[in-house]
Amino acid sequence: LIRGVQFGCCAVGLALYSYFLAIATRHDVSFPTWVRAVEGITGVGVLYTLIGVLLLCCLAGHPFMSFIAIVLDVAFVGAFIYVAQANRGGASDCSGRVDTPLGSGDANESVNDLPSFRNICKMQTAVFSVSLVAM
């Protein structure tokens, strides 16, 4: 159950950051390097939790595999602390001036046919929330 919840959290983060990158690329909007880092962390998290769920049936209880799982779990806690820190802008109420992965501006403003900064901020809030759960 815990691995399933972790998988879901990682999948939400991966999906939203894939959306951010696709929109930014389509509209020639530059984005910071940390956006790619979050995409990579959530992508590897999806892969790790999916493999963890599948191998849980076969290799659960083996000392070596349990040790590897513990080491990787601790590493992913650190990784998702970074994801939460990177998405701390989504912890606000998404009104006024907001900082998002696709730029900063007034929450009601929209640039280059992009979603409004308020909608992007709310998506960032979702990633912030699921990164806390994934820890």
C-alpha positions in Angstrom: 0.0 0.0 0.0 2.8 2.4 0.9 4.7 1.8 -2.4 1.4 2.3 -4.2 0.9 5.7 -2.6 4.5 6.6 -3.3 4.0 5.6 -7.0 0.9 7.8 -7.2 2.6 10.8 -5.7 5.6 10.4 -8.1 3.3 10.0 -11.1 1.4 13.2 -10.2 4.7 15.1 -10.0 6.0 13.6 -13.2 2.8 14.3 -15.1 2.6 18.0 -14.0 6.2 18.7 -14.7 6.0 17.0 -18.0 3.1 19.4 -18.8 5.2 22.4 -17.7 8.1 21.4 -19.9 5.8 20.6 -22.9 4.1 24.0 -22.6 7.4 25.9 -22.1 9.0 24.1 -25.1 5.9 24.7 -27.4 5.8 28.4 -26.6 9.6 29.0 -26.5 9.5 30.0 -22.8 12.7 29.6 -21.0 12.6 27.6 -17.7 15.2 27.2 -14.9 17.3 24.1 -14.6 15.6 23.1 -11.4 12.5 22.3 -13.4 14.4 19.6 -15.3 15.8 18.3 -11.9 12.3 17.9 -10.5 11.2 16.2 -13.7 14.1 13.8 -13.4 13.6 13.1 -9.7 9.9 12.3 -10.1 10.6 10.2 -13.2 13.2 8.1 -11.3 10.8 8.0 -8.4 8.1 6.5 -10.6 10.5 3.9 -12.0 11.8 3.0 -8.5 8.3 2.6 -6.9 7.0 0.7 -9.9 9.9 -1.8 -9.7 9.5 -1.8 -5.9 5.8 -2.8 -6.1 6.5 -5.5 -8.7 9.5 -7.0 -6.8 7.8 -6.9 -3.5 6.1 -10.1 -4.3 9.3 -12.0 -5.2 12.1 -10.6 -3.1 10.5 -9.3 0.1 12.4 -10.4 3.2 15.7 -11.1 1.6 18.3 -9.2 3.7 20.4 -7.8 0.8 17.3 -6.6 -1.1 15.9 -5.1 2.1 19.1 -3.2 2.7 19.1 -1.8 -0.9 15.5 -0.7 -0.4 16.3 1.1 2.8 19.2 2.9 1.2 17.1 3.9 -1.8 14.2 5.0 0.5 16.5 7.3 2.5 17.9 8.7 -0.8 14.4 9.4 -2.1 13.4 11.1 1.1 16.3 13.6 0.4 15.2 13.9 -3.2 11.7 14.7 -2.3 12.8 17.2 0.3 14.4 19.0 -2.7 11.2 18.6 -4.7 9.2 20.2 -1.9 11.7 23.0 -1.5 11.7 23.7 -5.2 7.9 23.9 -5.2 7.6 26.0 -2.0 6.1 28.8 -4.2 3.0 26.6 -4.4 2.6 26.7 -0.6 1.0 30.2 -0.9 -2.6 31.0 -1.7 -1.8 31.6 -5.4 -3.0 35.2 -5.4 -1.1 38.5 -6.0 2.4 38.0 -7.4 3.4 34.4 -7.7 6.6 32.6 -8.7 6.0 29.5 -10.9 8.2 27.2 -13.0 7.1 29.1 -16.1 7.8 32.6 -14.8 6.6 35.1 -12.3 3.8 37.6 -12.4 0.3 38.5 -11.3 -1.8 35.5 -10.6 -4.5 36.5 -13.0 -2.0 37.2 -15.8 -1.4 34.9 -18.7 1.6 35.2 -21.1 1.8 33.7 -24.7 -1.4 31.7 -24.5 -0.1 29.9 -21.4 -2.4 29.0 -18.6 -2.7 31.8 -16.0 0.0 32.0 -13.3 -2.8 31.1 -10.8 -3.4 27.8 -12.5 0.3 27.0 -12.8 0.7 27.9 -9.1 -2.2 25.5 -8.2 -0.4 22.8 -10.1 2.7 23.6 -8.3 0.8 23.4 -5.0 -0.3 19.8 -6.0 3.3 18.8 -6.6 4.3 20.4 -3.3 1.6 18.4 -1.5 2.4 15.1 -3.1 6.1 15.5 -2.5 5.4 15.8 1.2 3.3 12.7 1.1 5.9 10.8 -0.9 8.5 11.4 1.9 
